Amino acid sequence: MGVRENLQQVQERINAAAARAGRDPAQIKIIAVTKQVQVPEIKEVVDAGIVDLGENRVREMTGKMTELPPEVRWHMIGHLQTNKVKYIMGRVELIHSLDRWNLAEEIDRRAGKLGVKMPVLVQVNTSGEKSKFGLSSGELPDFLAALADLPNVAVKGLMTIAPYVDNPEEVRPFFRELRLLAQKFNLKHLSMGMTNDFEVAVEEGADMLRLGTVLFGSRIY
């Protein structure tokens, strides 16, 4: 199947998951993950109505920016190095992966130079996996309190990456924990759910889904 057909099936699955949770599917945004996807394929998903695109690497993102329509909204979803912040500041809709203080300071500094307030999500490692970036749930309160003193950083919500498992039900507690944290700190957005587990994420409150393989097919990373 092509990208458009894949998208239609994904939307049907999102609608069903939203219905199970009593949610409005219109409030759930698909972010198409375009890592190692060629521009013609990306244009297919944009033509089908998905204009929010997520990239893991700054170089790949900036290389594609000039080749895609201006209505595209770019999301930085991968681990962000401080020395790469300058290349995306003012060019991305949202940084999903704020996970440490020196990165927050650099975002604040660069945003201040441009006179913008940069929207970010704080990455939380709800599963506790050592291989994943992100703050622990226990570190989050002090981190959010400190971020409040940075005038050019706007915290919009939280992000997490669940473990890859055969049974998506196993990751439900990690998504639920993120939702409860967002509620506790009155944060609006939850970026969680990928190809393997996005229906569970929808049921647990995700409003941003980072979807790659289910839209574009498997890629060799």
One Martini backbone bead per residue (centre of mass of N, CA, C, O) as a GRO file, in nm:
protein
  221
    1MET     BB    1   0.101   0.033   0.013
    2GLY     BB    2   0.049   0.354   0.044
    3VAL     BB    3   0.058   0.634   0.225
    4ARG     BB    4  -0.244   0.704   0.210
    5GLU     BB    5  -0.349   0.425   0.302
    6ASN     BB    6  -0.201   0.417   0.569
    7LEU     BB    7  -0.331   0.671   0.688
    8GLN     BB    8  -0.620   0.571   0.689
    9GLN     BB    9  -0.573   0.336   0.885
   10VAL     BB   10  -0.462   0.500   1.118
   11GLN     BB   11  -0.711   0.681   1.158
   12GLU     BB   12  -0.900   0.449   1.230
   13ARG     BB   13  -0.743   0.361   1.485
   14ILE     BB   14  -0.764   0.627   1.632
   15ASN     BB   15  -1.070   0.649   1.640
   16ALA     BB   16  -1.115   0.389   1.805
   17ALA     BB   17  -0.942   0.467   2.052
   18ALA     BB   18  -1.095   0.726   2.119
   19ALA     BB   19  -1.370   0.594   2.165
   20ARG     BB   20  -1.282   0.416   2.407
   21ALA     BB   21  -1.193   0.701   2.567
   22GLY     BB   22  -1.379   0.950   2.498
   23ARG     BB   23  -1.253   1.096   2.244
   24ASP     BB   24  -1.131   1.340   2.024
   25PRO     BB   25  -0.962   1.289   1.731
   26ALA     BB   26  -0.909   1.594   1.653
   27GLN     BB   27  -0.692   1.622   1.908
   28ILE     BB   28  -0.503   1.433   1.728
   29LYS     BB   29  -0.165   1.430   1.632
   30ILE     BB   30   0.024   1.373   1.349
   31ILE     BB   31   0.369   1.275   1.340
   32ALA     BB   32   0.583   1.247   1.084
   33VAL     BB   33   0.845   1.027   1.056
   34THR     BB   34   1.141   1.113   0.840
   35LYS     BB   35   1.350   0.913   0.887
   36GLN     BB   36   1.494   0.811   0.596
   37VAL     BB   37   1.305   0.978   0.414
   38GLN     BB   38   1.209   1.066   0.118
   39VAL     BB   39   1.077   1.340  -0.027
   40PRO     BB   40   0.850   1.212  -0.204
   41GLU     BB   41   0.717   1.067   0.040
   42ILE     BB   42   0.665   1.314   0.211
   43LYS     BB   43   0.479   1.457   0.006
   44GLU     BB   44   0.250   1.253   0.031
   45VAL     BB   45   0.174   1.318   0.328
   46VAL     BB   46   0.125   1.619   0.281
   47ASP     BB   47  -0.096   1.585   0.060
   48ALA     BB   48  -0.276   1.420   0.284
   49GLY     BB   49  -0.243   1.644   0.551
   50ILE     BB   50   0.050   1.613   0.675
   51VAL     BB   51   0.244   1.887   0.839
   52ASP     BB   52   0.376   1.716   1.067
   53LEU     BB   53   0.728   1.685   1.125
   54GLY     BB   54   0.976   1.441   1.227
   55GLU     BB   55   1.310   1.467   1.370
   56ASN     BB   56   1.628   1.345   1.498
   57ARG     BB   57   1.808   1.521   1.297
   58VAL     BB   58   1.931   1.818   1.208
   59ARG     BB   59   2.058   1.772   0.929
   60GLU     BB   60   1.814   1.634   0.800
   61MET     BB   61   1.613   1.856   0.845
   62THR     BB   62   1.755   2.101   0.701
   63GLY     BB   63   1.774   1.955   0.423
   64LYS     BB   64   1.447   1.938   0.387
   65MET     BB   65   1.326   2.223   0.418
   66THR     BB   66   1.385   2.327   0.114
   67GLU     BB   67   1.198   2.075  -0.024
   68LEU     BB   68   0.949   2.182   0.131
   69PRO     BB   69   0.677   2.313   0.219
   70PRO     BB   70   0.593   2.593   0.417
   71GLU     BB   71   0.357   2.440   0.588
   72VAL     BB   72   0.553   2.297   0.738
   73ARG     BB   73   0.594   2.135   1.060
   74TRP     BB   74   0.858   2.117   1.279
   75HIS     BB   75   1.000   1.839   1.475
   76MET     BB   76   1.199   1.778   1.755
   77ILE     BB   77   1.256   1.425   1.865
   78GLY     BB   78   1.547   1.413   1.933
   79HIS     BB   79   1.848   1.420   2.044
   80LEU     BB   80   1.987   1.730   2.162
   81GLN     BB   81   2.241   1.924   2.085
   82THR     BB   82   2.368   2.221   2.180
   83ASN     BB   83   2.531   2.280   1.898
   84LYS     BB   84   2.232   2.261   1.728
   85VAL     BB   85   2.027   2.481   1.809
   86LYS     BB   86   2.093   2.716   1.603
   87TYR     BB   87   1.967   2.556   1.344
   88ILE     BB   88   1.644   2.558   1.469
   89MET     BB   89   1.591   2.827   1.558
   90GLY     BB   90   1.284   2.942   1.432
   91ARG     BB   91   1.212   2.648   1.257
   92VAL     BB   92   1.044   2.519   1.488
   93GLU     BB   93   0.759   2.425   1.657
   94LEU     BB   94   0.898   2.177   1.834
   95ILE     BB   95   1.051   2.053   2.129
   96HIS     BB   96   1.050   1.717   2.267
   97SER     BB   97   1.376   1.685   2.403
   98LEU     BB   98   1.392   1.799   2.694
   99ASP     BB   99   1.665   1.664   2.931
  100ARG     BB  100   1.840   1.929   3.022
  101TRP     BB  101   1.983   2.214   3.141
  102ASN     BB  102   2.189   2.304   2.920
  103LEU     BB  103   1.974   2.301   2.699
  104ALA     BB  104   1.784   2.510   2.815
  105GLU     BB  105   1.988   2.745   2.814
  106GLU     BB  106   2.040   2.744   2.507
  107ILE     BB  107   1.755   2.793   2.415
  108ASP     BB  108   1.719   3.059   2.565
  109ARG     BB  109   1.953   3.213   2.431
  110ARG     BB  110   1.869   3.181   2.131
  111ALA     BB  111   1.583   3.294   2.158
  112GLY     BB  112   1.664   3.572   2.264
  113LYS     BB  113   1.818   3.664   2.006
  114LEU     BB  114   1.536   3.635   1.831
  115GLY     BB  115   1.274   3.704   2.002
  116VAL     BB  116   1.175   3.423   2.123
  117LYS     BB  117   0.948   3.157   2.221
  118MET     BB  118   1.021   2.826   2.302
  119PRO     BB  119   0.869   2.539   2.242
  120VAL     BB  120   0.836   2.265   2.482
  121LEU     BB  121   0.930   1.938   2.584
  122VAL     BB  122   0.956   1.712   2.843
  123GLN     BB  123   1.161   1.446   2.899
  124VAL     BB  124   1.043   1.125   3.016
  125ASN     BB  125   1.158   0.829   3.194
  126THR     BB  126   0.916   0.610   3.283
  127SER     BB  127   1.079   0.323   3.257
  128GLY     BB  128   1.403   0.345   3.333
  129GLU     BB  129   1.577   0.321   3.096
  130LYS     BB  130   1.916   0.347   3.025
  131SER     BB  131   1.885   0.393   2.699
  132LYS     BB  132   1.726   0.648   2.786
  133PHE     BB  133   1.618   0.950   2.781
  134GLY     BB  134   1.554   1.150   3.059
  135LEU     BB  135   1.368   1.214   3.316
  136SER     BB  136   1.263   1.160   3.606
  137SER     BB  137   0.988   1.192   3.792
  138GLY     BB  138   1.150   1.314   4.041
  139GLU     BB  139   1.293   1.551   3.864
  140LEU     BB  140   1.063   1.730   3.746
  141PRO     BB  141   0.981   1.954   3.949
  142ASP     BB  142   1.254   2.111   3.959
  143PHE     BB  143   1.278   2.157   3.655
  144LEU     BB  144   1.019   2.323   3.614
  145ALA     BB  145   1.091   2.545   3.815
  146ALA     BB  146   1.346   2.640   3.663
  147LEU     BB  147   1.213   2.704   3.384
  148ALA     BB  148   1.044   2.952   3.487
  149ASP     BB  149   1.323   3.139   3.465
  150LEU     BB  150   1.295   3.111   3.153
  151PRO     BB  151   1.185   3.347   2.920
  152ASN     BB  152   1.238   3.159   2.629
  153VAL     BB  153   1.067   2.919   2.763
  154ALA     BB  154   0.793   2.693   2.666
  155VAL     BB  155   0.601   2.479   2.844
  156LYS     BB  156   0.366   2.229   2.697
  157GLY     BB  157   0.493   1.943   2.801
  158LEU     BB  158   0.525   1.588   2.740
  159MET     BB  159   0.768   1.316   2.693
  160THR     BB  160   0.782   0.971   2.563
  161ILE     BB  161   0.955   0.645   2.555
  162ALA     BB  162   0.880   0.336   2.497
  163PRO     BB  163   0.916   0.027   2.506
  164TYR     BB  164   0.987  -0.247   2.309
  165VAL     BB  165   0.705  -0.457   2.248
  166ASP     BB  166   0.478  -0.703   2.170
  167ASN     BB  167   0.286  -0.585   2.403
  168PRO     BB  168   0.139  -0.280   2.440
  169GLU     BB  169   0.014  -0.313   2.729
  170GLU     BB  170   0.293  -0.290   2.884
  171VAL     BB  171   0.303   0.046   2.841
  172ARG     BB  172   0.068   0.184   2.987
  173PRO     BB  173   0.200   0.284   3.259
  174PHE     BB  174   0.388   0.498   3.117
  175PHE     BB  175   0.161   0.673   2.999
  176ARG     BB  176   0.001   0.724   3.256
  177GLU     BB  177   0.223   0.871   3.409
  178LEU     BB  178   0.242   1.112   3.216
  179ARG     BB  179  -0.047   1.209   3.248
  180LEU     BB  180  -0.032   1.261   3.556
  181LEU     BB  181   0.193   1.468   3.540
  182ALA     BB  182   0.049   1.673   3.360
  183GLN     BB  183  -0.182   1.722   3.556
  184LYS     BB  184  -0.018   1.816   3.802
  185PHE     BB  185   0.126   2.060   3.606
  186ASN     BB  186  -0.063   2.175   3.389
  187LEU     BB  187  -0.025   2.014   3.109
  188LYS     BB  188  -0.129   1.966   2.780
  189HIS     BB  189   0.095   1.792   2.635
  190LEU     BB  190   0.129   1.456   2.468
  191SER     BB  191   0.419   1.278   2.366
  192MET     BB  192   0.296   0.963   2.257
  193GLY     BB  193   0.355   0.722   2.048
  194MET     BB  194   0.397   0.462   1.818
  195THR     BB  195   0.367   0.217   1.600
  196ASN     BB  196   0.344  -0.011   1.840
  197ASP     BB  197   0.152   0.201   2.063
  198PHE     BB  198  -0.068   0.428   1.984
  199GLU     BB  199  -0.340   0.325   2.098
  200VAL     BB  200  -0.264   0.335   2.395
  201ALA     BB  201  -0.189   0.633   2.397
  202VAL     BB  202  -0.468   0.738   2.332
  203GLU     BB  203  -0.610   0.609   2.582
  204GLU     BB  204  -0.390   0.790   2.773
  205GLY     BB  205  -0.379   1.102   2.614
  206ALA     BB  206  -0.262   1.150   2.354
  207ASP     BB  207  -0.185   1.437   2.110
  208MET     BB  208   0.096   1.302   2.009
  209LEU     BB  209   0.211   1.120   1.726
  210ARG     BB  210   0.499   0.916   1.638
  211LEU     BB  211   0.502   0.832   1.291
  212GLY     BB  212   0.651   0.596   1.057
  213THR     BB  213   0.629   0.291   0.963
  214VAL     BB  214   0.310   0.295   0.933
  215LEU     BB  215   0.347   0.495   0.681
  216PHE     BB  216   0.641   0.410   0.519
  217GLY     BB  217   0.776   0.181   0.638
  218SER     BB  218   1.053   0.014   0.639
  219ARG     BB  219   1.377   0.100   0.775
  220ILE     BB  220   1.723   0.142   0.762
  221TYR     BB  221   1.924   0.254   1.044
   0.00000   0.00000   0.00000
